[in-house]
């Protein structure tokens, strides 16, 4: 089992690194959301096909 400590990362040394990390997490989140939307679109297409 993973502890809460496992998820903690060190504080970035400089502001540029902070922005890079924020951008990475935003990119990751947006790719997750786009995958969710793509799968919803696929479901909708499948439903139209069945009706």
C-alpha positions, 0 to 999 in steps of 0.5 A: 500500500502506498503512503501519502508520503509516496505522492509528495514531491520535492518543492521546485527550486526555481519558478521556471521549474514550477511553471514547467511542472504546472504545464505538465500536469495541465497537459496530462489533465487535458489529455485525460479529458480529451480521452474521456470526451473521445470515448463519450463520442464513440458511445454516442456514435454507437447509440446512433448506430443502434437506433 
